[in-house]
Structures are given as C-alpha cells and as structure tokens.
Amino acid sequence: MDFFIRLNNMVNDFVWGPIMLVLLVGTGVYLTIRTNFMSFRKLGYILKNTLFKIFDKDTTGEGEITSFQAVATALAATVGTGNIAGVATAIAIGGPGAIFWMWLSALFGMATKFAEVVLSIEYREKTEDGRFVGGPMYYIAKGLNAKWLAYIFAIFAAMAAFGIGNMVQSNSVAASLEVSFGINKWVTGFVLAGLAALVMFGGLKRIASVTETLVPIMAGFYILGGIFILIKNFSSIPAAFGLIFRSAFSGTAAAGGFVGSTMALAARMGVARGVFSNEAGLGSAPIAHAAATTDHPVRQGLWGVFEVFMDTLVICTITALLIIVTGAWNTGETGAALTTMAFDISIPVIGGYIVSIGILLFAFSTLLSWSYYGERSAEFIFGPKVIVPYRIIWIPFIVVGAVGGLETLWNVADTLNGLMAIPNLIGILGLGGVVVKLTRDFFETKYVEELKYAPEER
C-alpha cells in the first residue's frame, strides 16, 4: 500500500508541477486574448443572461434539458466540497497566498470554461434514443480527428469520477457529520449511496431535476452564512486581503499551527484547488452542457463563464475570507474541519451545522453530476451497454470514500484531474479558431439582434 501511495505522490507532483500549472493558466490567457477579452468586457451582459435568467424556462433550439438544468448539473459538480474543504486545504498547506493564485486561475479559467462549453455544443451528437451527448471526447474526435486522444480523455474521466466526484465527496460529508453530529462514517456512506442510487437510475433528466432545485438552495444557504460572518468581522477584511496579496509572492511564515509555505507551494495549491473547485480546463462540465437546449453554442458558453465566476470568485472567496478573518487558518486544522472551525468561532453552536449541511448538499449534488460525467465517458468507450454496470459499480465506492483517508483521496483526485486536463487542453487549444469564429458569429448576429430590442444596452 505504501508503494502505491508513494507512486501516486510522484505522479501527482509531476502532473501538478510547473509545466501543468503554466499550461492551465496559459491556455486561459491564450483563449482570453483570442476571444478579445470577451469574458471581461461582456461580464455585465453575461451575468444579465445567466444569473438573472436562472429560472427562465423559455429556451429555443434543440436539446434534452433546459439551459439552466444543464448549468445546474454542472454547478452541482463544481460547487461542491472544493468550495469548503478544497479552499481550506489550499490555505492550510499553501497559506493565505494560495487564494491569490486561485483567483488568477479563475479569471483566465472563465475563458477556458467558455471554450469548452462552446465546443461541446458545436460537436455534440444525438443518439438513436433521442439523447444529446458531447464533451471533450466528441470535440477531440470530431474536431481534431484524433479519436485515440478522445479515448484517452474518456478513460481518465471515467476513472477520475470515482475520485473527485465520488470518494472525495462522501469523505468530506462523513468527516463533517461525524464532527458535528457524531454520526458514524459507515452510516453516512450507506445513506449517501442509497440516496444517490435513487436519483442516478432515473438518468440525466432526474439528475437535472434534482440539481436545479438543490443548487440555488445550497448556494444561498452557505453564502448567507458566510456573509453573516464577514459582516461580523468586517473590520478585519482589508487586513485579510493584504495578507493574501503579500503572501502570494513571499510565502507565509509559520504561525500557530501553520507550518509555513513558500511562494511556489502557494501557487501550486492555489491553482490545483482552484481547478478542482471550478473544473475549468478539466473537460467535465461540457459533458453536462452538451445536453442543453440552446440556439447557439456561444449562448450556452456564457453559462460556462458564469460557473467559474460564481464558484471561485464568489463562493470560494467567501470561504477563504472567513477562514482568514476568524484566525482559524493558523490552527493546524485542514479540510472541512478548518472551515467548520471558522464558522464555529463566529457563530457558536450552529456554525458547524451550517458547514455540515452545506457540505452534505454540495457533496450529494456533486455525486450525482459526476456519476453522469463518468457514465458518459464510459459510454463513449464501450457504448450504451455500459451505463447500468457503471452505475452499479459507482454506488459502493461512495461508502469506500466515506471511511477512507482524506490526504490520500485528495492526492488521487488531483492526479486524475491533471490526467484529464491534458488531452482536453490539447483539444481546446487545437480548436481555438473554431471558438473564435463562433464567438464572432454570435456577437455579430444574435447579440446585435438582441440589442435592437434592448437599446439601453448600447
């Protein structure tokens, strides 16, 4: 067992080494420039057509589920324990400076996620039974004509789902519920597995129906609790931002239970945890977006920008600030326990319950979404006959994750994330011209047509 742990750590260090971090951020920078900084310049338009149209059911075009159901399924995967346990782990290991690098990866990650979603719609397929399927494996195979690379992505994604989307999620829930309510991890694992099975075997439409209800509730519940703590510690917020920016470039000295970190470690943890949280560049979310009903690939791509903005720049920032302003970051705690401590410090008695309930909702929705991602990836390799067996295999791993070790699970998840990202980044870099062409087409046709009926946007 020790041999496999050491081997995984070696692979993880390679996958998330400087080359990988440069590739991830560099891809985002490249796509941001190629799309003429669209994700920055059009952010107001993007939010107006996503955040303010969350409950709009009037969608034109072809698809299997509504645009919001697609983004809810994707957000259910991205707004998960990475926002609670992941951010806390980044700070606990890399120091407060890790948050700066998380922000940086998110700012450029908006363009990466946009490109992924655009390509997933452009190259999606309709199956004989009326389902819409797509994602990196399809745009790599059809757009780049590199089916071998598409299979590599699908293999990594089908395997990664068991780490990032399954065992890590159930582990965080089990740990949090054990601390807050004294619930045995085995009990948590079996209950989660049973609930997940009830939804999963209903297919995408049932998953989308559950996530479109859960996502607004769980995000609002957690955000309100976090904002309350920040208001209570308002005077400490400027100092928290100062600490983040200073330690991003100088590292963080040992303090309390914190052992100290370097700039390189802060950057590595920030980017790795940021990607784990918003999944920009991994190629996972496009699998859900491919089923969306939309009239243009770019219109759905706007939801990709919204995902990263809401996930990292809003929710992760709230988590990071409350961990820092409460002083919990230098106690030596890590993962969900660290975030729980921050809530307990500011909201005694009920603070830990807010985190536990938040993690439960986040993780459960992530389990559902990633089961779909893994299932679609396996289907690309083996065909529709693998769907039911994949679901059956998926369920027991929820229990395994609930009672497993946190550090090992995070490392395995990071490794598989990186392996997924490599073929996907090759795909979106190779198809960057297609993204640019579709973006130009949208803003010269659909966008202009909308302005005719909304002259105040000029």
C-alpha positions in Angstrom: 0.0 0.0 0.0 2.8 2.4 0.9 4.4 1.8 -2.6 1.2 2.8 -4.3 0.8 5.9 -2.2 4.4 6.9 -3.0 3.9 6.2 -6.7 0.7 8.3 -6.7 2.5 11.2 -4.9 5.3 11.1 -7.6 2.8 11.2 -10.4 0.8 13.9 -8.6 3.9 16.0 -8.3 4.6 15.6 -12.0 1.1 16.2 -13.1 0.7 19.3 -11.0 4.2 20.5 -11.5 5.2 23.9 -13.0 4.6 22.7 -16.6 1.0 21.7 -15.9 0.3 25.0 -14.0 1.7 27.0 -16.8 -0.3 25.0 -19.4 -3.6 25.6 -17.5 -3.1 29.3 -16.9 -1.5 29.8 -20.3 -4.5 28.2 -22.0 -6.8 30.6 -20.2 -4.6 33.6 -21.2 -4.5 32.4 -24.8 -8.3 32.0 -25.1 -8.9 35.2 -23.3 -6.8 37.1 -25.8 -8.2 35.1 -28.8 -11.8 36.0 -27.8 -10.8 39.6 -27.4 -11.2 39.6 -23.6 -14.9 38.7 -24.0 -15.2 37.2 -20.6 -14.1 40.5 -19.0 -15.7 43.0 -21.5 -19.0 41.3 -21.7 -19.3 40.3 -18.0 -22.3 42.5 -17.4 -24.1 41.0 -20.4 -23.1 37.5 -19.3 -24.5 37.9 -15.8 -27.7 39.5 -17.2 -28.2 36.5 -19.4 -27.3 33.9 -16.8 -27.7 35.0 -13.2 -30.8 37.0 -14.0 -32.3 34.3 -16.2 -31.8 31.3 -13.9 -35.5 30.5 -13.7 -36.3 31.4 -17.3 -37.7 28.3 -19.0 -38.1 30.0 -22.4 -35.3 28.3 -24.3 -35.2 27.9 -28.1 -33.2 25.4 -30.1 -32.5 21.7 -29.7 -31.6 19.9 -26.6 -32.5 17.4 -23.9 -32.8 19.6 -20.9 -33.1 23.4 -20.3 -30.0 25.7 -20.3 -30.3 26.2 -16.5 -30.8 22.5 -15.8 -27.5 21.9 -17.7 -25.7 24.6 -15.8 -27.3 23.4 -12.5 -25.9 19.9 -13.2 -22.5 21.4 -14.0 -22.6 23.8 -11.0 -23.7 20.9 -8.8 -20.4 19.3 -9.7 -18.3 22.5 -9.4 -20.0 24.0 -6.3 -19.0 21.1 -4.1 -16.7 20.3 -1.3 -13.9 22.0 -3.2 -15.5 25.3 -2.1 -15.4 24.3 1.5 -12.8 21.6 2.1 -10.7 22.4 -1.0 -10.2 26.1 -0.2 -9.4 25.2 3.4 -6.8 22.7 2.3 -5.2 25.2 -0.1 -4.8 27.7 2.8 -3.8 25.1 5.3 -0.9 23.9 3.1 -0.1 26.9 0.9 -1.0 29.7 3.2 -3.4 32.6 2.5 -1.3 33.5 -0.6 -2.8 30.4 -2.3 -6.1 32.3 -2.7 -4.4 34.9 -5.0 -3.3 32.1 -7.3 -6.8 30.6 -7.1 -8.3 33.9 -8.2 -5.8 34.2 -11.1 -6.6 30.8 -12.4 -10.3 31.6 -12.2 -10.1 34.9 -14.1 -8.5 33.2 -17.0 -10.3 30.0 -16.4 -13.6 31.8 -17.4 -12.4 31.8 -21.0 -11.3 28.2 -20.8 -14.7 27.0 -19.5 -16.4 29.2 -22.1 -14.4 27.5 -24.9 -15.1 24.0 -23.5 -18.9 24.6 -23.4 -19.0 26.2 -26.9 -17.2 23.2 -28.4 -19.4 20.7 -26.5 -22.5 22.2 -28.2 -20.8 22.6 -31.6 -19.7 18.9 -31.8 -22.4 17.1 -29.8 -24.3 14.2 -31.2 -27.9 12.9 -30.9 -28.3 9.2 -30.1 -30.8 6.9 -31.5 -32.9 7.1 -28.4 -33.0 10.9 -28.5 -30.3 11.8 -26.0 -27.8 14.6 -26.7 -24.2 13.6 -25.8 -21.0 15.5 -26.1 -17.9 16.8 -24.3 -14.2 16.7 -24.9 -14.2 13.2 -26.2 -16.5 14.3 -29.0 -14.9 17.5 -30.0 -11.4 15.9 -29.8 -12.6 13.0 -32.0 -14.6 15.1 -34.5 -12.9 18.5 -34.4 -9.3 17.3 -34.2 -9.9 14.0 -35.8 -7.9 12.4 -33.0 -10.1 9.6 -31.8 -7.2 8.0 -29.9 -6.8 11.1 -27.8 -10.5 11.2 -27.2 -10.4 7.7 -25.8 -7.5 8.7 -23.5 -9.6 11.6 -22.1 -12.7 9.3 -21.7 -10.6 6.7 -19.8 -9.2 9.3 -17.4 -12.6 10.9 -16.9 -14.4 7.6 -16.2 -11.7 6.9 -13.6 -11.4 10.4 -12.2 -15.2 10.4 -11.5 -14.5 7.9 -8.7 -12.1 10.2 -7.1 -13.1 13.9 -7.5 -16.8 13.2 -7.9 -17.3 10.2 -5.6 -14.9 9.3 -2.8 -13.7 12.8 -2.0 -17.3 14.0 -1.7 -18.5 11.2 0.5 -15.3 11.5 2.6 -15.9 15.2 3.3 -19.5 14.6 4.2 -18.7 11.7 6.5 -15.9 13.7 8.3 -18.1 16.8 8.8 -21.2 14.9 10.0 -19.0 12.9 12.4 -17.6 16.1 13.9 -20.9 18.0 14.1 -23.4 15.3 14.9 -21.3 12.2 15.9 -22.7 10.2 13.0 -20.6 7.1 12.2 -18.9 7.3 8.8 -20.2 3.9 7.7 -23.8 5.1 8.3 -23.2 8.3 6.3 -21.7 6.3 3.5 -24.6 3.8 3.2 -27.2 6.6 3.4 -25.5 8.7 0.7 -25.1 5.6 -1.5 -28.8 4.8 -1.2 -30.0 8.3 -2.0 -27.6 8.6 -4.9 -28.8 5.3 -6.4 -32.5 6.5 -6.3 -31.6 9.6 -8.4 -28.9 8.1 -10.7 -31.0 5.3 -12.0 -33.5 7.9 -13.3 -31.0 9.2 -15.8 -30.0 12.7 -16.7 -33.5 14.2 -16.6 -33.9 13.1 -13.0 -30.4 14.3 -12.0 -31.1 17.7 -13.7 -34.4 18.0 -11.9 -32.8 17.4 -8.5 -29.8 19.7 -9.2 -31.9 22.6 -10.4 -33.7 22.6 -7.1 -30.7 21.9 -4.9 -28.1 24.3 -6.4 -29.9 27.6 -5.6 -30.9 26.4 -2.1 -27.5 25.1 -1.2 -25.5 28.0 -2.6 -27.8 30.6 -1.0 -27.7 28.7 2.4 -24.0 28.7 2.5 -23.4 32.2 1.1 -25.8 33.8 3.6 -23.9 32.1 6.5 -20.6 33.2 5.1 -21.7 36.8 4.5 -23.0 37.0 8.1 -19.5 36.1 9.4 -17.8 38.6 7.1 -20.2 41.4 8.3 -19.4 40.4 11.9 -15.7 40.6 11.1 -15.9 43.5 8.6 -13.0 45.5 10.1 -10.6 42.5 9.5 -11.4 42.1 5.8 -8.9 44.7 4.5 -6.1 43.0 6.5 -7.2 39.6 5.1 -6.8 40.9 1.6 -3.5 42.4 2.4 -2.3 39.1 3.8 -3.4 37.2 0.7 -1.6 39.5 -1.7 1.6 39.7 0.4 2.0 36.0 1.0 1.2 35.2 -2.6 4.7 36.4 -3.6 6.6 36.0 -0.4 5.2 32.8 1.1 3.8 32.6 4.6 5.9 32.2 7.8 5.0 29.6 10.4 2.2 30.9 12.7 0.3 29.0 15.4 -0.4 25.5 14.0 0.6 26.6 10.4 4.0 25.2 9.4 4.8 27.9 6.8 4.9 27.8 3.0 6.8 29.1 0.0 5.5 31.1 -3.0 5.8 28.0 -5.2 3.7 26.0 -2.8 1.1 28.7 -2.5 0.9 28.9 -6.3 0.7 25.1 -6.7 -2.0 24.7 -4.1 -4.0 27.7 -5.3 -4.1 26.7 -8.9 -4.7 23.0 -8.1 -7.5 23.7 -5.7 -9.0 26.4 -8.0 -9.1 23.9 -10.9 -10.5 21.3 -8.6 -13.2 23.7 -7.5 -14.3 25.3 -10.8 -13.1 22.5 -13.1 -12.0 24.9 -15.8 -9.8 23.0 -18.2 -10.7 19.6 -16.9 -13.4 19.0 -19.6 -16.0 17.7 -17.1 -18.7 20.4 -17.2 -19.0 20.4 -21.0 -20.4 16.8 -20.8 -23.5 18.2 -19.0 -23.8 21.4 -21.2 -23.8 19.2 -24.3 -27.4 18.2 -23.4 -28.7 21.8 -23.1 -31.4 23.3 -25.2 -29.9 26.3 -26.9 -30.0 28.2 -30.2 -26.2 28.9 -30.4 -23.1 27.4 -28.9 -21.9 30.7 -27.5 -25.1 31.4 -25.7 -24.6 28.2 -23.7 -20.9 29.1 -23.4 -21.9 32.2 -21.4 -23.1 29.9 -18.7 -19.6 28.5 -18.5 -18.2 31.9 -17.7 -20.9 32.3 -15.0 -20.0 28.9 -13.5 -16.4 29.9 -12.8 -17.3 33.4 -11.6 -19.9 32.2 -9.1 -17.9 29.1 -8.0 -14.4 30.6 -7.4 -14.7 34.4 -7.4 -17.8 34.4 -5.1 -18.2 31.2 -3.1 -14.5 30.2 -2.7 -13.6 33.8 -1.8 -16.3 33.9 0.9 -14.8 30.6 2.3 -11.3 31.9 2.2 -12.0 35.3 3.8 -14.0 33.8 6.7 -11.2 31.3 7.4 -8.6 34.1 7.5 -10.6 36.8 9.3 -11.5 34.4 12.1 -7.9 33.4 12.6 -8.7 29.7 12.0 -6.2 29.3 9.2 -3.2 29.1 11.5 -4.7 26.5 14.0 -3.2 23.5 12.2 -6.6 22.2 11.1 -7.3 21.3 7.4 -10.1 20.4 5.0 -13.7 20.7 6.1 -12.7 20.7 9.7 -10.9 24.0 9.2 -13.9 25.7 7.6 -16.2 24.2 10.3 -13.9 25.8 12.9 -14.1 29.2 11.2 -17.9 29.0 11.4 -17.9 27.8 15.0 -15.7 30.7 16.1 -18.1 33.3 14.7 -21.4 31.5 15.1 -21.1 29.3 18.2 -23.4 26.2 18.4 -24.9 26.5 14.9 -21.9 27.4 12.9 -20.7 23.9 12.5 -24.1 22.8 11.5 -24.2 25.3 8.6 -21.0 23.8 7.2 -22.2 20.2 7.7 -25.5 20.8 6.0 -23.7 22.8 3.2 -21.2 20.0 2.6 -24.0 17.4 2.6 -25.9 19.3 0.0 -22.8 20.2 -2.1 -21.4 16.8 -2.0 -24.6 15.0 -2.8 -25.2 17.1 -5.8 -21.6 16.6 -6.9 -22.0 12.8 -6.6 -25.0 13.0 -8.9 -23.3 15.2 -11.6 -20.0 13.3 -11.6 -21.8 9.9 -11.9 -23.2 11.3 -15.2 -19.8 12.5 -16.4 -18.2 9.2 -15.7 -21.1 7.3 -17.2 -21.0 9.4 -20.5 -17.2 8.9 -20.7 -17.6 5.1 -20.2 -20.4 5.1 -22.8 -18.1 6.8 -25.3 -15.6 3.9 -24.9 -17.9 0.9 -24.6 -21.3 2.0 -25.9 -24.7 2.3 -24.1 -24.5 -1.2 -22.7 -22.0 0.0 -20.1 -24.4 2.5 -18.5 -26.2 0.3 -16.0 -23.0 -1.7 -14.9 -21.2 1.7 -14.4 -23.9 2.9 -12.1 -23.8 -0.4 -10.1 -20.1 -0.1 -9.7 -20.3 3.6 -8.8 -22.5 3.1 -5.7 -20.2 1.0 -3.4 -17.3 3.5 -3.9 -19.4 6.1 -2.1 -19.1 4.0 1.0 -15.4 3.3 0.4 -14.8 7.1 0.2 -16.7 7.8 3.4 -14.4 5.8 5.5 -11.1 6.4 3.6 -8.2 8.7 4.4 -8.5 12.4 3.3 -5.0 13.1 2.3 -4.7 10.0 0.0 -8.0 10.7 -1.6 -7.2 14.3 -2.4 -3.9 13.2 -3.9 -5.5 10.6 -6.1 -8.2 13.1 -7.2 -5.6 15.7 -8.1 -3.6 13.2 -10.1 -6.7 12.0 -12.1 -7.8 15.7 -12.6 -4.4 16.5 -14.2 -4.5 13.5 -16.4 -8.0 14.5 -17.6 -6.9 18.1 -18.3 -4.0 17.2 -20.6 -6.0 15.8 -23.6 -8.8 18.3 -23.0 -6.4 21.3 -23.1 -4.8 19.9 -26.3 -8.3 19.8 -27.8 -9.4 23.3 -26.9 -6.1 24.8 -28.0 -6.3 23.0 -31.3 -9.9 24.1 -31.8 -9.3 27.7 -30.6 -10.0 29.0 -34.1 -13.5 27.4 -34.0 -14.2 29.1 -30.7 -13.2 32.5 -32.1 -15.3 32.0 -35.2 -18.4 31.0 -33.3 -17.9 33.9 -30.8 -17.6 36.4 -33.6 -20.7 35.0 -35.3 -22.7 35.2 -32.1 -21.8 38.8 -31.3 -22.3 39.9 -34.9 -25.7 38.2 -35.3 -27.6 37.1 -32.2 -26.1 39.8 -29.9 -26.9 42.5 -32.4 -30.4 41.3 -32.9 -31.0 41.4 -29.1 -29.7 45.0 -29.0 -32.4 46.0 -31.4 -35.0 45.1 -28.7 -32.9 46.4 -25.8 -31.3 49.7 -26.9 -30.3 50.6 -23.3 -27.5 48.0 -23.6 -25.7 50.1 -26.3 
